[in-house]
């Protein structure tokens, strides 16, 4: 899903979780509710969004 947009495998895993969280059912798309639905720590998602370097245009495409 994120091939070509994210270089590091650990960031790719977190990015795929983030995208999956955005696509799941649920009214709130903020980090904590998404992480709860995915069964992961919300800091993983937060770190991906705030710290990872990724090519959003490739993901969007």
C-alpha distances in whole Angstrom, upper triangle without the diagonal:
4,6,9,9,10,12,14,12,14,12,9,10,12,9,7,11,11,9,10,14,14,13,16,19,21,24,23,19,21,20,23,22,18,19,22,20,17,20,19,21,21,21,18,16,19,19,15,16,20,19,16,16,13,13,12,13,10,8,11,11
4,6,5,6,9,11,10,12,10,6,9,10,7,7,11,11,9,12,14,14,15,17,21,23,24,23,20,20,19,22,22,19,19,22,21,18,21,19,21,20,20,16,15,17,16,13,14,17,16,13,12,9,9,10,11,8,6,10,10
4,6,6,8,10,10,13,11,8,11,13,11,10,14,15,13,15,18,18,18,21,24,26,28,27,23,24,23,26,26,22,22,26,24,21,24,22,23,23,23,19,18,20,19,15,17,19,18,15,13,10,10,12,12,9,9,12,12
4,6,7,10,11,14,12,10,13,15,12,13,16,16,15,18,20,20,20,23,27,29,30,29,25,25,24,27,28,24,24,28,27,24,26,24,25,25,24,20,19,21,19,16,17,19,18,14,12,9,8,10,11,7,9,12,11
4,7,10,11,13,10,9,12,13,10,11,15,14,13,16,18,17,18,21,25,26,27,26,22,22,21,24,25,22,22,25,25,22,24,22,23,22,21,18,16,18,16,13,13,15,14,11,9,5,5,7,8,6,6,10,10
4,6,8,9,7,6,10,10,8,10,13,13,13,16,17,18,19,21,25,26,27,25,22,22,20,23,24,21,20,24,24,21,23,20,21,20,18,15,14,16,14,10,12,14,12,8,7,5,7,9,11,9,9,13,14
4,7,9,8,7,11,12,11,13,16,16,16,19,21,21,22,25,28,29,31,29,25,25,23,25,27,24,23,26,26,23,25,22,22,22,20,17,17,18,16,13,15,16,13,10,9,8,10,13,14,12,12,16,17
4,6,5,6,9,10,10,12,14,15,16,18,20,21,22,24,28,29,31,28,25,24,21,24,26,22,21,25,25,21,22,19,20,20,18,14,15,17,14,11,14,15,13,9,9,10,12,15,17,15,15,18,19
4,5,5,6,9,10,10,13,14,15,16,18,20,21,22,26,27,29,27,24,24,21,23,24,21,19,23,23,19,20,17,18,19,17,14,15,17,14,12,15,17,15,11,12,12,14,16,19,16,15,19,20
4,5,5,7,9,10,11,13,14,16,17,19,20,21,25,26,28,25,22,21,18,20,22,19,17,20,20,17,17,14,15,15,14,10,12,14,11,9,13,15,12,10,12,12,15,17,20,18,16,20,22
4,5,5,6,8,10,10,12,14,15,16,18,20,23,24,26,23,20,19,16,18,20,17,16,19,20,17,18,15,15,14,13,9,10,12,9,7,10,12,10,7,9,9,12,13,16,15,13,17,19
4,5,5,6,9,10,10,12,14,15,16,18,22,23,25,23,19,19,17,19,21,17,16,20,19,16,17,15,16,16,15,11,11,14,12,9,12,14,13,10,11,9,12,13,15,13,11,15,16
4,5,5,6,9,10,11,12,14,15,16,20,21,24,22,18,18,16,17,18,15,14,17,16,13,14,12,13,14,13,10,10,13,12,9,12,15,14,12,14,13,15,16,18,16,14,17,19
4,5,5,6,9,10,10,12,14,15,19,19,21,19,16,15,12,14,16,12,11,14,15,11,13,10,11,10,10,6,6,9,9,6,9,12,11,10,12,12,14,14,18,16,14,17,19
4,5,5,6,8,10,11,12,14,18,19,20,18,15,15,12,15,16,13,12,16,15,13,15,13,14,12,12,9,7,10,10,6,8,11,11,9,11,9,11,11,14,13,10,13,15
4,5,5,6,8,10,11,12,16,17,20,18,15,16,14,16,16,12,12,15,14,11,14,12,14,14,14,11,10,13,13,10,11,15,15,13,14,12,14,13,15,14,10,13,15
4,6,5,6,9,10,10,14,15,17,16,13,13,11,13,13,9,9,12,11,8,10,9,11,10,12,9,7,11,12,10,11,15,15,14,16,14,16,15,18,17,13,16,18
4,5,5,6,9,10,13,14,15,13,10,10,8,11,12,8,8,12,11,9,12,10,11,10,11,9,6,9,10,8,8,12,13,12,14,13,15,13,16,15,12,14,16
4,5,5,6,9,12,13,15,14,10,12,11,14,14,10,11,14,13,11,14,13,15,13,15,13,10,12,14,11,11,14,16,14,15,13,14,12,14,13,10,11,14
4,5,5,6,10,12,14,14,11,13,12,14,13,9,10,12,10,8,12,12,14,13,15,13,11,14,16,13,14,17,19,17,19,16,17,16,18,17,13,14,16
4,5,5,8,9,11,10,7,9,9,10,9,5,7,9,7,7,10,10,12,11,13,12,9,12,14,13,13,16,18,17,19,17,19,17,19,19,15,16,18
4,6,8,9,10,9,6,9,10,12,10,7,10,12,10,10,14,14,15,13,15,14,11,13,16,14,12,16,18,17,19,17,17,15,17,17,13,13,16
4,7,9,11,11,9,12,13,15,13,10,12,14,11,11,15,16,18,16,19,17,14,16,19,17,16,19,21,20,21,19,19,16,18,17,14,14,16
4,6,9,10,9,12,13,13,11,8,11,11,8,9,12,14,16,15,18,17,14,17,20,18,17,21,23,22,24,22,22,20,22,21,17,17,20
4,7,9,9,13,14,14,11,9,12,12,9,11,14,16,18,17,20,20,17,19,22,21,20,23,26,25,27,25,25,23,24,24,20,20,22
4,6,7,10,12,12,8,8,11,11,8,11,14,16,17,15,19,19,16,18,21,20,19,22,25,25,27,25,26,23,25,26,22,21,24
4,7,9,12,12,9,10,13,13,11,14,17,18,19,17,20,20,17,18,22,21,20,22,25,26,27,26,27,24,26,26,23,22,25
4,6,9,9,6,7,11,11,10,13,15,16,16,13,16,17,14,15,19,18,17,19,22,23,25,24,25,22,24,25,22,21,24
4,7,8,7,6,9,11,10,12,14,14,15,12,14,15,11,12,16,15,13,16,19,19,21,20,21,18,21,21,18,17,21
4,6,6,6,9,10,11,12,14,13,13,9,12,13,10,9,13,13,11,13,17,18,20,19,21,18,21,22,19,19,23
4,6,5,6,9,10,10,12,10,9,6,8,9,6,7,10,11,10,12,14,15,18,18,20,18,22,22,19,20,23
4,5,5,6,9,10,10,9,8,5,8,10,9,9,12,14,13,15,17,18,22,22,24,22,25,26,22,23,26
4,5,5,6,9,10,10,10,8,12,13,11,12,15,16,15,17,20,21,24,23,25,23,26,26,22,23,26
4,5,5,6,9,9,10,8,11,11,9,11,14,13,13,16,18,18,21,20,22,20,23,23,19,20,23
4,5,5,6,5,6,5,9,9,7,10,12,13,13,15,17,18,21,20,22,21,24,24,20,21,25
4,5,5,6,8,8,11,12,11,13,16,16,17,19,21,21,24,24,26,24,28,27,24,25,28
4,6,8,10,10,14,14,12,15,18,17,18,20,22,22,25,24,26,24,26,26,22,23,26
4,6,9,9,13,11,10,14,16,15,16,19,20,20,23,22,24,22,25,24,20,22,24
4,7,9,12,11,12,14,16,16,18,20,21,21,24,24,26,25,28,27,23,25,28
4,6,9,8,9,11,13,13,15,17,18,18,21,21,24,23,26,25,22,24,27
4,5,6,8,9,11,12,14,15,16,17,20,21,24,23,27,26,23,25,28
4,5,5,6,9,10,11,12,14,15,18,19,22,21,24,24,21,23,26
4,5,5,6,8,10,10,11,13,16,18,21,20,24,24,21,23,26
4,6,5,6,9,10,10,11,14,15,18,18,22,21,19,21,24
4,5,5,6,9,10,10,13,14,16,15,19,19,16,18,21
4,5,5,6,8,10,13,14,17,16,20,20,17,19,22
4,6,5,5,7,11,12,16,16,19,20,17,20,23
4,6,6,5,8,9,12,12,16,16,14,16,19
4,6,6,9,9,12,11,15,15,13,15,18
4,6,9,11,13,13,17,18,16,17,21
4,7,9,13,13,17,18,16,19,21
4,6,10,11,14,15,13,16,19
4,7,9,12,12,12,15,17
4,6,9,9,9,11,13
4,5,6,7,9,10
4,5,5,6,8
4,5,5,6
4,5,5
4,5
4
